[in-house]
Amino acid sequence: MRIARFSSYGTSHQVVLAALVALAAWLVVRGRTLRGTPGAERLSRAFAAGFLALTLPLQIYFNLPGRFALDLSLPIQLCDLAWLASVHALVTHHRWSVALTYYWGLTLSVQPILTPDLAADFPEPGFILYWSMHGLTVVTAVFLTWGLGLTPDWGSYRVAVAATALWAVTVFAFNAAADTNYGFLNAKPDSASVLDLFGPWPWYVVVETVLLAGVWALITLPWVRRSRR
């Protein structure tokens, strides 16, 4: 059976983008209406249940024998951790997972949505996992921030920076031991990418780190200023 190839900004991409925008808008409106009531918690947990039910079985599917590849399958990319943090944040509203959802979701998970690196089209499992993992993480960040009013501060910023640094050190060590390259921390991708603009290893990692920390500071500042008024 021939598998349809995904095309960026083709029909399936446009449909998914429209669905994500519609879902985010509905959740924000509903979240604002229910904010501060038990209904907000029920809505948040219902969304978490749907998110988990859609994503976790597919994540397991791609790690089954015959599909597993050490250099590709392990869920240790930041975007993998971002969706897990999102589900935790939806269920608990804990400060640390809300912070990670905000910073990882509104920066790192947005890029795969706008410039997807995807082969198979709908209804292939890889297509569904890709969009549920990345898309629903962004929707969660929007819902928690603008719907439920769980906004970041400099403490949230420090949590995200520290967690990301810990991830980078851990995954770098794993890559070195297992001869993998998760997160492109140990080498650039073989194909041309934006990392080519940032110099050779390890300088492109340094430039990435500085840029990311700067962007995160910029998306923290408006909320801090607002809270001081």
C-alpha positions as CSV (number, residue, x, y, z in Angstrom):
1,M,0.0,0.0,0.0
2,R,1.4,3.4,-1.0
3,I,1.9,5.8,1.8
4,A,1.0,9.4,1.0
5,R,3.8,11.9,1.4
6,F,3.4,14.9,3.6
7,S,3.7,18.3,2.0
8,S,4.4,21.4,4.1
9,Y,1.4,23.8,3.9
10,G,-0.5,21.2,1.9
11,T,-4.1,20.3,2.7
12,S,-3.4,18.1,5.7
13,H,-1.0,20.8,7.2
14,Q,-3.6,23.5,6.7
15,V,-6.3,21.4,8.3
16,V,-4.2,20.6,11.3
17,L,-3.1,24.3,11.8
18,A,-6.8,25.4,11.6
19,A,-7.8,22.7,14.1
20,L,-5.0,23.7,16.5
21,V,-6.0,27.4,16.3
22,A,-9.7,26.6,16.9
23,L,-8.9,24.3,19.8
24,A,-6.6,26.9,21.4
25,A,-9.2,29.6,21.0
26,W,-12.0,27.5,22.5
27,L,-9.8,26.5,25.5
28,V,-8.8,30.1,26.1
29,V,-12.4,31.4,26.1
30,R,-13.6,28.5,28.2
31,G,-10.6,28.8,30.5
32,R,-11.3,32.5,31.1
33,T,-14.9,31.7,31.9
34,L,-14.1,29.0,34.4
35,R,-10.9,30.6,35.9
36,G,-10.9,30.3,39.6
37,T,-13.6,27.6,39.8
38,P,-13.5,23.8,40.1
39,G,-14.6,23.7,36.4
40,A,-11.3,25.0,35.4
41,E,-9.5,22.1,37.0
42,R,-11.9,19.6,35.4
43,L,-11.4,21.2,32.0
44,S,-7.7,21.1,32.4
45,R,-7.6,17.4,33.5
46,A,-10.0,16.4,30.7
47,F,-7.7,18.0,28.2
48,A,-4.7,16.2,29.8
49,A,-6.6,12.8,29.5
50,G,-7.3,13.4,25.8
51,F,-3.7,14.5,25.2
52,L,-2.2,11.5,27.0
53,A,-4.7,9.0,25.4
54,L,-3.8,10.3,21.9
55,T,0.0,10.5,22.3
56,L,1.2,7.9,24.7
57,P,0.0,4.8,22.8
58,L,1.7,6.0,19.6
59,Q,4.9,6.8,21.5
60,I,4.9,3.2,22.8
61,Y,4.1,1.9,19.3
62,F,7.2,3.5,17.8
63,N,9.4,2.0,20.5
64,L,8.2,-1.6,19.9
65,P,10.8,-4.2,18.7
66,G,11.1,-3.9,14.9
67,R,10.5,-0.1,15.0
68,F,12.9,0.9,17.6
69,A,16.2,2.6,16.6
70,L,18.6,3.7,19.3
71,D,19.6,6.9,17.4
72,L,16.0,8.0,16.7
73,S,13.4,6.4,18.9
74,L,14.2,7.3,22.5
75,P,11.9,10.0,23.8
76,I,14.7,12.3,25.0
77,Q,14.4,15.2,22.7
78,L,13.2,18.4,24.4
79,C,10.0,18.2,22.4
80,D,9.4,14.7,23.8
81,L,9.9,16.1,27.3
82,A,7.8,19.1,26.5
83,W,4.6,17.1,25.9
84,L,5.2,15.1,29.1
85,A,5.6,18.4,31.0
86,S,2.5,19.7,29.4
87,V,0.3,16.8,30.6
88,H,1.8,17.1,34.1
89,A,1.1,20.9,34.1
90,L,-2.5,20.3,33.0
91,V,-3.2,17.8,35.7
92,T,-1.3,19.5,38.6
93,H,-0.8,23.2,37.6
94,H,2.6,22.8,39.4
95,R,4.9,25.8,38.9
96,W,7.8,23.9,37.4
97,S,5.8,22.0,34.8
98,V,3.8,25.1,33.9
99,A,7.1,26.9,33.4
100,L,8.6,24.2,31.1
101,T,5.3,24.1,29.1
102,Y,5.4,27.8,28.6
103,Y,9.0,28.2,27.5
104,W,9.5,24.9,25.7
105,G,6.0,25.0,24.2
106,L,6.0,28.5,22.9
107,T,9.5,28.3,21.3
108,L,10.8,24.8,20.7
109,S,7.5,23.2,19.8
110,V,6.4,26.0,17.5
111,Q,9.2,25.5,15.1
112,P,8.2,21.9,14.1
113,I,4.7,23.2,13.5
114,L,5.7,26.0,11.2
115,T,8.5,24.1,9.4
116,P,7.6,20.4,9.8
117,D,10.1,17.6,9.2
118,L,7.7,14.9,8.4
119,A,7.5,12.2,5.8
120,A,4.1,10.4,6.1
121,D,0.8,12.1,5.7
122,F,-2.6,11.5,7.4
123,P,-3.7,8.9,8.6
124,E,-0.3,7.3,9.2
125,P,0.6,6.9,13.0
126,G,3.7,9.0,12.6
127,F,1.6,11.9,11.3
128,I,-0.8,11.7,14.2
129,L,2.0,11.4,16.8
130,Y,3.9,14.3,15.3
131,W,1.0,16.7,15.4
132,S,-0.4,15.6,18.7
133,M,3.0,15.8,20.4
134,H,4.0,19.2,19.0
135,G,0.6,20.8,18.4
136,L,-1.1,20.0,21.6
137,T,2.0,21.1,23.6
138,V,1.6,24.6,22.1
139,V,-2.1,24.6,22.7
140,T,-1.5,23.6,26.3
141,A,0.9,26.5,26.8
142,V,-1.6,28.9,25.3
143,F,-4.5,27.5,27.4
144,L,-2.6,27.6,30.7
145,T,-1.2,31.1,30.1
146,W,-4.1,33.0,28.5
147,G,-7.0,30.8,29.5
148,L,-6.2,30.0,33.2
149,G,-3.9,32.9,33.8
150,L,-0.8,30.8,34.9
151,T,1.8,33.3,33.8
152,P,5.6,33.1,34.1
153,D,8.0,35.2,36.2
154,W,11.7,35.3,36.6
155,G,11.5,32.2,38.9
156,S,9.8,30.4,36.1
157,Y,12.6,31.5,33.7
158,R,15.3,30.2,36.0
159,V,13.4,26.8,36.3
160,A,13.3,26.5,32.5
161,V,17.0,27.5,32.0
162,A,18.2,25.1,34.7
163,A,16.1,22.2,33.4
164,T,17.3,22.8,29.8
165,A,20.9,23.0,30.9
166,L,20.5,19.7,32.9
167,W,18.9,18.1,29.8
168,A,21.7,19.3,27.6
169,V,24.5,17.9,29.9
170,T,22.7,14.6,30.4
171,V,21.9,14.1,26.7
172,F,25.4,15.2,25.6
173,A,26.9,12.5,27.8
174,F,24.4,9.9,26.6
175,N,25.2,10.8,22.9
176,A,28.9,10.4,23.6
177,A,28.5,7.0,25.2
178,A,25.9,5.6,22.7
179,D,27.2,7.2,19.5
180,T,23.9,9.1,19.0
181,N,23.2,12.7,18.3
182,Y,20.0,13.7,20.0
183,G,19.3,17.4,20.0
184,F,22.3,17.8,17.6
185,L,24.3,18.5,20.8
186,N,27.4,16.5,19.6
187,A,27.4,17.4,15.9
188,K,25.5,19.3,13.3
189,P,22.9,17.4,11.2
190,D,24.2,16.0,7.9
191,S,21.9,18.1,5.8
192,A,22.0,21.9,5.6
193,S,20.3,23.7,8.5
194,V,20.1,27.0,10.3
195,L,22.9,25.7,12.7
196,D,25.3,26.3,9.8
197,L,25.0,30.0,10.5
198,F,26.3,29.6,14.0
199,G,29.7,28.3,13.3
200,P,31.3,24.9,14.0
201,W,30.9,22.7,17.1
202,P,30.8,23.6,19.9
203,W,30.2,27.3,19.0
204,Y,26.8,26.7,17.4
205,V,25.6,25.1,20.7
206,V,26.8,28.2,22.6
207,V,25.1,30.6,20.1
208,E,21.9,28.5,20.3
209,T,22.0,28.7,24.1
210,V,22.5,32.4,24.2
211,L,19.7,33.1,21.7
212,L,17.3,30.8,23.5
213,A,18.0,32.4,26.9
214,G,17.5,35.8,25.3
215,V,14.2,34.9,23.7
216,W,12.9,33.4,26.9
217,A,13.8,36.5,28.8
218,L,11.9,38.6,26.2
219,I,8.7,36.5,26.6
220,T,9.0,36.7,30.4
221,L,9.4,40.5,30.6
222,P,5.8,41.5,29.7
223,W,4.3,39.3,32.4
224,V,6.7,40.6,35.0
225,R,6.0,44.2,34.1
226,R,2.3,43.5,34.1
227,S,2.4,41.9,37.6
228,R,4.1,45.1,39.0
229,R,1.3,47.4,37.9
